[in-house]
Amino acid sequence: MPVPSSSGPRPTILVVDDDRLVLASIQRMLEVHGLKTLGVSSGWGAVEVLQAGTRVDVLLIDLVLDDASGAEVIEHARRLRPDLPVIAMSGYGRHVADFTEIPEADAYLGKPFDNATLLSWIDRLTRRRSGPAGPPGPGRPVDPPPAAPGGGEPGA
């Protein structure tokens, strides 16, 4: 899995999940892979981080939170930072939270997801954001997740 080079700044991922165990697990995994993380356990906490102007390169947010819906937080995030890549995640599966219900997300992951899939999405979105094609804009079609090593379906 790609790890940020030591020559450039490490991407900062804002991780939002009201399950503190899940939040800590995701943060730990991302940090082991060389990424910086900010973790918050509430949707409005995430909005406050973005309003404060804190550097965030990707927003990774659970769609079902105690204090706000993930979609509502994504909407606020898009108003504050229109070019911020967003990865939405949910334990309710793709059949409940269909891509069409979260048009502002650049990617969707059903929980549980494998680490390689999440890391691939972060790599893809941070590269697109800084690459010649420019940032992935809201409402762009969501690409299918990258193939898992060995050509299988991610998470299968």
C-alpha positions in Angstrom: 0.0 0.0 0.0 1.4 3.4 -0.9 2.8 5.3 2.1 3.4 9.1 1.7 6.9 10.0 0.8 9.1 11.6 3.4 9.7 14.6 1.1 6.2 16.0 1.2 3.7 16.7 3.9 1.7 13.7 5.1 -2.0 13.9 4.2 -4.3 14.6 7.1 -7.4 12.6 7.4 -10.3 13.8 9.5 -12.0 10.7 10.9 -15.5 11.0 12.2 -17.3 8.1 14.0 -19.3 8.2 17.2 -18.1 4.7 18.1 -14.9 5.5 19.9 -13.5 2.0 19.4 -14.0 2.2 15.7 -12.6 5.7 15.6 -9.5 4.8 17.5 -9.0 1.6 15.3 -9.2 3.6 12.0 -6.9 6.3 13.3 -4.3 3.8 14.5 -4.4 1.9 11.2 -4.0 5.2 9.1 -1.2 6.4 11.3 0.7 3.1 11.0 0.6 3.7 7.2 2.1 7.2 7.6 -1.0 9.4 7.5 -1.8 12.1 10.0 -5.2 11.9 11.6 -7.7 14.0 13.5 -10.4 12.1 15.2 -13.8 13.4 16.4 -16.7 11.5 17.7 -19.5 13.9 16.6 -20.6 15.4 13.4 -20.7 18.9 14.7 -17.2 18.4 16.1 -16.1 17.7 12.5 -17.8 20.9 11.4 -15.9 22.9 14.1 -12.6 21.4 13.0 -13.3 22.5 9.4 -14.5 25.9 10.5 -11.3 26.5 12.5 -9.3 26.2 9.3 -7.4 23.1 10.4 -5.6 21.4 7.5 -7.7 18.4 6.4 -7.0 16.5 3.1 -9.7 13.9 3.3 -12.9 13.7 5.4 -13.7 10.1 6.4 -17.2 10.1 8.0 -19.7 7.6 9.2 -23.2 8.3 7.8 -25.0 7.5 11.1 -23.9 9.6 14.0 -25.5 10.4 17.4 -25.7 14.2 16.9 -26.2 14.7 13.2 -26.5 12.7 10.0 -23.3 12.2 8.0 -25.0 13.6 5.0 -25.8 16.8 6.9 -22.2 17.1 8.0 -21.0 16.4 4.4 -23.3 19.2 3.2 -21.7 21.7 5.7 -18.2 20.5 4.8 -18.9 21.1 1.1 -20.0 24.7 1.9 -16.9 25.3 4.0 -14.5 23.5 1.7 -16.0 22.6 -1.7 -12.9 20.7 -2.9 -12.4 18.5 0.1 -12.5 14.8 -0.8 -15.1 12.9 1.2 -15.3 9.2 1.9 -18.6 8.2 3.5 -18.8 4.9 5.5 -21.7 3.0 7.0 -22.3 -0.2 8.8 -25.8 -0.4 7.3 -24.5 -1.5 3.9 -24.8 -0.3 0.4 -28.4 -1.4 0.0 -29.5 1.1 2.7 -27.1 4.0 2.0 -27.0 3.9 -1.8 -24.6 6.1 -3.7 -27.5 8.3 -4.9 -28.4 9.2 -1.4 -25.0 10.7 -0.7 -24.2 12.7 -3.9 -21.6 14.8 -2.2 -19.4 11.9 -1.2 -16.5 10.9 -3.5 -16.5 7.3 -2.3 -18.6 5.0 -0.1 -17.4 2.2 2.1 -19.6 -0.3 3.8 -18.4 -1.4 7.2 -16.6 -3.6 7.8 -14.1 -2.6 5.1 -10.6 -3.8 4.6 -7.7 -1.5 5.2 -6.3 -1.8 1.7 -9.5 -0.5 0.2 -9.6 2.5 2.5 -5.9 3.3 1.9 -6.4 3.0 -1.9 -9.3 5.4 -1.8 -7.3 7.9 0.3 -4.3 7.6 -2.1 -6.6 8.0 -5.1 -8.4 11.1 -3.8 -5.3 12.8 -2.5 -3.5 12.3 -5.8 -6.5 13.5 -7.8 -6.8 16.6 -5.6 -3.2 17.5 -6.2 -2.8 16.2 -9.7 -3.2 18.0 -13.0 -6.9 17.0 -13.4 -7.7 19.0 -10.2 -9.8 18.0 -7.3 -12.7 15.5 -7.5 -15.7 17.7 -7.4 -19.0 17.1 -5.6 -21.5 15.1 -7.6 -18.8 13.4 -9.8 -19.6 9.7 -10.3 -18.1 7.5 -7.7 -15.6 5.0 -9.2 -15.8 1.4 -8.1 -13.3 0.6 -5.4 -9.9 -0.6 -6.6 -9.4 -4.3 -7.0 -8.0 -6.1 -4.0 -4.6 -7.7 -4.4 -4.9 -10.9 -6.5 -7.7 -9.4 -8.5 -10.6 -10.3 -6.1 -13.4 -8.1 -4.9 -12.4 -5.8 -2.0 -13.7 -7.1 1.3 -14.8 -10.4 -0.3 
